[in-house]
Amino acid sequence: MNRFKKLLNNMHKNLPKKLGITFIALLIVCGILFVSGNWGGFIPDDPDDGSPSIEGTPSPNQPPEPAPVPTPGQNPEETPEPTPDPTPEPPPYTGPRNPLTGLPTDDEELINRRPFAIVLSNEVGAMPMSGVTRADILYEYPAYSGGNTRMLGIFQDFTDVHRVGAIRSARHNVVQIARSYDAIFLHGGWSTLAKAELQAGGVTYFNGVEGPGTDLFFRDRNRVPGRTVALLHALVTSSERVAEKLPGRTRTVHNDGFEQSLHFSDDVDLADGKIANVISVRYTASKTSSFTYNEAGNFYHFRQFNRDFIDANNNEIPEFANVLIIKTSVSVIAGNRDSLLEIVTTGTGDGYFMHGGRYVEIKWSRANVSAQYEYTHLDGTPLELGRGATFISIVPTRQIITTGAHEGPNVTFS
């Protein structure tokens, strides 16, 4: 009992001092909890406070942000590629163009240069020809009554053409066509009327058979790889020979004021025309020319003698963006033992224009033998050709009636 009273007395004496120490310790512990963020439930939630909690999580009264919805087909973990800017359209070409094809050229002097017009054999024994893939315009025309045709190649750029042939004799109507281009005319021989036409003036010509100018030509019986051609089909010229021999012998540029009459366009529209995927031109019972449209390249291939028309220089087939068929009067020249023909090259006439697998009817006109050909639609508006090479077939309005010939001409489209 005395011991218990003594303990109570001691507690009473020490109580204030221990309570003070205990209170200070309690304040220290509370401060540590508050600073460390472990106060927990001692801080009440404010029901109107939308701010996040101390740890950055949404408050109980604020809904979480919705997750982004991926685009269909898109991996949600991938960032979509930005849409590239559209490629700007290139500016329209304003530089020099070949006046016989409308195609761009890096040779500005080419515009005013005189082209070469070269007479070419078109017989089976002369095939394949040389240099025809470099012709800007290629004519086919009747050469004899009921017989073969010949060709006239027009070359605006005669550099790097290499060999051209086989070269044959001139006819007076072909001289007139060459004259319309102010061309330098190359041929191998001539008919009586052609000789008179050439010697009358107005055309620069070089004859590979007789007279001054034979040095521009040579015979090459091996011009077709793998075989020897007949002497008749061996006369050729070349861009190298012309570059060596021609300078100083004639003017090589047009006179002031000369302009080619052809019109070209990037957007020739023959949507109203008729289908012309295959064109057949039957000159005689033994000679038919055909053209087949290549849609992928937008050009025509020429075919004759049941074979492709191939260039012996490179074993390639010429590609013609345009085909023109000119109908004109053709008749046998009276008293001519060689059945040579009169082909009218002036005046007016009808024809056809083929481009892009379609054709339309056209009109042609030529005022005189010094004028150029003009081509129009039936309503009189100028005809626009596609850019590229052109094949021109000259056919009789009425077929010549001779032994072995057919009634026609038979021009068909399919």
Residue, then its C-alpha position, 0 to 999 in steps of 0.5 A: m500500500n505504501r508502495f502504490k501511494k509512492l508510485l502515484n505520487n511519482m506519476h503526479k509529479n512527472l505528468p506535466k513534463k511527460l505530456g509536453i514531451t509526448f505532445i511535441a513528438l506527436l506534432i513531429v510525426c504529423g508534420i512528417l506524414f503531411v510532407s511525405g503525402n501519406w496523410g491519407g484520409f486525414i484530408p477530406d475530398d472536396p466534392d466540387d474540386g475537379s483537380p487531380s489528386i496529389e499523385g496525378t490521378p483523376s479525382p473520384n468525381q472527374p471521369p477519365e479522358p477517353a482513349p483515342v480511337p484509331t482510324p480503320g486500318q491504322n495501327p493505334e501504336e503508329t503515327p499516321e504519315p503526313t499527306p505529301d504536298p501535290t507535285p506541281e504541274p511542270p510549266p508548258y514547253t516554250g522552246p524550239r520544236n521540229p516544224l515537221t513533227g511538232l516535237p521539242t528539239d534542243d537545236e534552235e537552228l533546226i527550225n529554219r533549216r531546209p529539210f531533205a526530200i529523198v526518193l526511195s524504192n518500194e519494191v520487195g527486193a529493196m526491203p528493208m529500207s535504210g533510214v526510214t525511222r528518222a523520216d519526219i514525213l513519209y509519202e507513198y504514191p503510185a509509180y506505174s500504172g498497175g504496178n509498184t509504189r514509191m516513197l518520198g522521205i522528208f528529213q528535217d534533221f539529217t544529222d546522225v541519220h546514217r545511210v538512207g536508201a535504196i534511192r530511186s529516180a524522180r517523177h515530176n509530181v514528186v518534184q512538186i511535193a518536194r518543192s512545197y517543203d523548200a527541200i533539198f531534193l536527192h534522187g537517182g535518175w529521172s523521167t523526162l518530165a521530172k528532168a524538165e521540171l527540175q531544170a526549170g528551176g525552183v528546186t535544189y536537186f542532186n542526182g546520184v546517177e548523172g550530172p553534178g552531185t553524184d559524189l553525194f551518193f555511193r553504192d552499197r550492195n551490203r547495206v542489208p545485214g546478212r545479204t547482198v542487194a541487187l545493184l538496182h537497190a544499192l544506191v544510198t546516201s548518208s548523213e556523213r557523206v552529205a555533211e562532207k560534200l554539201p557545204g558551200r553548194t547550196r543554201t541550207v536554210h529557208n529564205d526569210g518569211f518561210e514557215q511550214s504550214l502544219h499545225f500540231s497539238d498535244d490534245v488531238d481530239l477525234a472522239d467524234g471520229k470512227i474506229a481506225n485500229v487497222i487501215s488498209v489501202r489497196y493500190t493494185a491487185s498486188k500492192t496493199s499497204s496497212f497500218t495497225y494502231n498501237e494503243a499503248g504507244n499511241f502510234y501506227h505501224f506500217r506493213q506491206f508485202n506481208r511483213d513489217f516495215i523495218d529500218a535496216n539501220n537499226n532493225e526497228i519499225p517506224e512509229f507514225a503518230n498520224v496517217l493522212i490519206i490524200k485522194t487525187s486524180v491519177s491518170v496514165i500519161a498518154g504516149n508513155r511507153d513506161s506507163l508513167l502517171e500524172i498525179v495531180t498535186t494542186g487544187t483541192g480534194d478529199g481525204y482522211f486523217m487517222h490518229g489515236g485509233r480513230y479517223v475523220e474525213i478532211k479536205w486538202s488544198r494547194a494553190n500552186v506548185s510552189a505552195q504548201y499543202e493545207y489540211t482542214h476539217l470538213d467545216g474549214t477549221p485547220l487540221e491539228l496533227g498529233r506530235g510525231a512522224t506522219f505517213i501520207s498515202i496518195v491514192p487515186t480518186r478513181q482507180i486506174i483501169t489497167t490489166g491487173a488493177h482493181e476498181g477502187p481505191n479500196v480504203t477500209f477501216s476496222 
